[in-house]
């Protein structure tokens, strides 16, 4: 867990210089949440045409059992719908 904590601190210290940096950091934060919950460290965000993040979530494949359809992208789309 200490390595995951170090990753979180590095994300906190990162200063985005463009919108896509902000999106990438948001996806990385979701991936970190997944890893801390014991599943694959994958995160996803959904961005509208204006560049606003309108959805975010992470992989749930190995949370509370095995769910092969709970990839980060599917979870974020299901939440958005």
Secondary structure, 3 states (H helix, E strand, C coil): CHHHHHHHHHHHHCCCCCHHHHHHHHHHHHHHHHHHCCCCCCEEEEECCCCCEEEEEECCCCCCCCCCCCCHHHHHHHHHC
